[in-house]
Amino acid sequence: MKLLTFDTTHHALWAEEIAVGGALGVQVVPAPADAKAKCDLALEVLPEDFDALIAALRASGVEYRVYGAS
């Protein structure tokens, strides 16, 4: 699973709405403490849906970070 973090709850829930609308596999989970996210929510994304979700989030203007990405 890949994990996305957000600075606002609004962005986290907006991202979930986009994913569900696109039939992409996600689950809202607590953000890891070491993610230093301003929002306590994160999205776990199925690896096979990750690229499609990232494209949809970018197209919609949703701000996110990929947890653990260098």
N, C-alpha and C positions, 0 to 999 in steps of 0.2 A: 504494500500500500504506500502511496505517496501522501504527503500531508501539506495542506495549505494553511497559512495563518493570515490573520487580518488585523487591521488597526481599529476597526469598529465592528460592533455587533451587526450593524446595518449591512456592511459589506459581506460578512459571513453568511447572513441569512439570504442576501441577494444572490450570492454565489450558489447557495443550496437551491434556491428557486430556479436559477438558470440550469443547474445540473439536472434537477428533477424534470424540468420542462423538456430537456433534451434526452431524457431517458438514460442519463449517465449515472454510473454507480458511485454514490457518495454517501458518507455518513457524518453527521455532526458529532464531534468529540471534543473533550476539553483540550485546550492548547497546552503543550508541554511548558512547564515553568521556564526552562532554559531557552525557549523560543523568543522570549522578551517581547511577545506580542502585546499590544495594548488591549486586545480583546481576548477574553478567556475561551473563545470558541475557535475551533479549527475544523477543516474538512478533510476526512480521509477519502482518497480517490482511488478507485481501482486502476491499476497500471494501464490497462487497455483503454481506459476512458480519459486518461490524463491529458493527452495532447488535444483532444476535442474540447475538454473543459477549459483548458488554458486559452484556446482560440476563442471560445465563447465569452470568457471573462474579459479578455482584451477587447473584443468587439463591443462589449457592453460598458466598458470603462470601469470595471470592478478592480480595485486595488487589492493585491494579495502578495504574499511571499511564499516561496517553496521552502518548507522547513528542511534544514539539513543540506540545502544546496550551497555549493561553494560560490 
